[in-house]
Amino acid sequence: MIDIKLVNVTKRFEAITAVDNMSLEIRRGELFTILGPTGAGKTTTLKLIAGLLNPDEGEIYFDGKLVNDLPPEERDVGFVFQGYALFPHMTVWENVTYGPLVRGMDPEEVERIGKEILSKVHLLERADSYPRELSGGMQQRVALARALASGSKLLLLDEPLSALDARLREELRFELRNIVKETGATAIQVTHDKYEALQLSDRIAILRKGKVMQVDTPVNLFTKPNSVFVANFICDMNFLEGIVKKVSEDGSIVELRGGPLVKTLDKTHRVGERVVVAVRFENVKIKSGETKREYGIYGRIERISFLGPFIRIEVILENGEEISVKLPATLGYKFELRDRVTIYFEPAETIVYSYPREGLAEELIVE
Amino acid sequence: MPDVKLVNISKRYGKGKIIAADKVNLEIKDGEYFTILGPSGCGKSTILKIIAGIVKPDEGEVYVGGKLINEIPIEERRIAMVFQNILLFPHMNVEENIGFAPRVKGIERERRVRIVEEIVAMLKLTLRSTAFPDELSMGAQQKVSLARAIASETNLFLFDEPLSALDSRVRLELRYELRRLVKELGVTAIHVTHDQEEAMSISDRIAIMKRGRIIEVGSPVELYLGPRTIFTAHFLGKMNFMEGTAKELLNGECIVELPGGIKIKTRIKNRFTRERVVLAIRPEFIKISQTINKKYSNIIEGEIVEKFYTGSYIYYKLKLENGVEIFSLTEAEKAYKPGDKIYASFPPEYIILFKYPEEGLEKELSLE
């Protein structure tokens, strides 16, 4: 169990700055997740920590000790990277128990750990198989098991569940946190799946173009995203452009394009300022029919998708903008395509951001 | 018109050892968005390849628009395919890639340009038409391959995990795009995926497949709320399963006894009597509270073991008084913590019962 510190780390690949003056602190025993779109620099960050890449600038510390010049094999790191293969000539069992055996662990203890970890990734029955006999998803689980069994004080997991079928990934997500915690290691996970991040992590860092946008606990990140980009990445969020019409003691009124008004609790923006009002899909209130109510906005249902526990409805508002609503499925069955509806928001469930300098569309690009 | 019918299709690989398709019968309607959903290796891609003509079935017939097409070669089937691995011509730009099929067909340049423009507008492609594939993001590349499929002017589309290689956010966006296009064009689409949420959100109907067999076919809501098999119930989303025994009937409705002698009322009539059963209920239907709520029935005492934060909703792992562990899905506002004593209620209308599987429950729940 160790703590990790990155101080002003930069890594360039020719013209591209993959990691841009990044500073991060990862605490002892923490399950820390790096979340961001493709190309944000997530895997590069992980490889810098592993020692598989060297930073152009900046320092990396393990337990306060500078490790910039320490080769990967001396950093005592267990990792799962995409494309880093298993030992092909060893069985699943030999792959998983290799680390503990090399460490000189007592054979009985090795036996116990191997069995425990393989059963947790649902592969105990395949202990005698060779990697080539397994599917991609199974191989990835063996790689994960090997890292978990390694006894390393630091685990680096690059999309450890990405090759798995959706359903199995969901299942393992519930177990991965416990398995990692039981090893007692500090763990850093990279993913682009927000649910994986929210469910598993002690803290999450959101990356964009090599920079850290926000670091926080899942709850804080979800309830108080500090920018449009972070809100878009971690929540299912609607963004509506508007202009602050009125500011009073109990909040402000924002006029959306085309005239609809939204009441918010925000007092940090001035009258006349261009803003973005953000509302989560699941916080949008929706009523059948066009009923008169203060701050109600009329619209028409454009699309309904069934997601199992939830139903997602897209509504075209009277001002032409589209808004998404997520409802528990039991409340959503009554709505039908092209129904007229009334939409409104609770003031406490809106977040107001300054209009982004480079435009809203640019902030919402996720690729 | 492209309705598709498979009759007793079988296909084996590896000297007959691996059964990819085992007497598969399917009827896909004209204009339908149909999805085949199943775990890796269940044979779903093989079915798609048999329809496309890439793989020949060992047995059975394939009909498109009522016509037997078993002997018709792939290039004459007028079927467009989009794969997980994006296959664009790397030396052609966006416009040339999209206009490839019209050009091969000998459509003159002016009309070709118009076709490409129309498709670009329809897909809301905001890319330079002179860009080459390697200059585009994965999502944009997949949109171009979709555009290319549309340009081939066929009316049967086969999608083989078209979204699996994409970032999760981009994947969501493209999901709706796929369905919108299929419906706008009025074509038939058969989509293969292992992602249950993807299947439920875009399909008119879904076929659940396991080890070469079609297990069940139905609309997303039918399959999610009223699965006829344990596998479907398990594969389509999180489901709690509890072993029990069907006891006496109350007004014709079955009462189930769980381990520890707990009795649970159901709304299921006359299907089970004095036999081992599996009781199933989805996490979102379980109500939890810290005091006994008299409005609810089937109340069992328990304790919060663990919580899994997912944003506005939380999954709780509960340990019931009889030792059984289950999950509930609850709004995040009512926050409980591990160790809290709670009462869990199981609304009878959401309880599903299955016959206890011959090979045991665990075997039935295997996702591979």
Interface residues (C-beta under 8 A of the other chain):
Chain A: P37 T38 S135 G136 G137 M138 D165 A166 R167 L168 E170 E171 F174 N178 H192 D193 K194 Y195 L198 Q199 P218 V219 F222 F233 I234 C235 D236 R280 E282 N283 R303 S305 F306 L307 G308 P309 R312 P328 A329 T330 Y333 V366 E367
Chain B: P39 S40 G41 S137 M138 G139 A140 D167 S168 R169 V170 Y176 R180 H194 D195 Q196 E197 E198 M200 S201 I202 P220 V221 Y224 F235 L236 G237 K238 R282 P283 E284 F285 E306 F308 Y309 T310 G311 S312 Y313 Y315 K317 L329 L367 E368
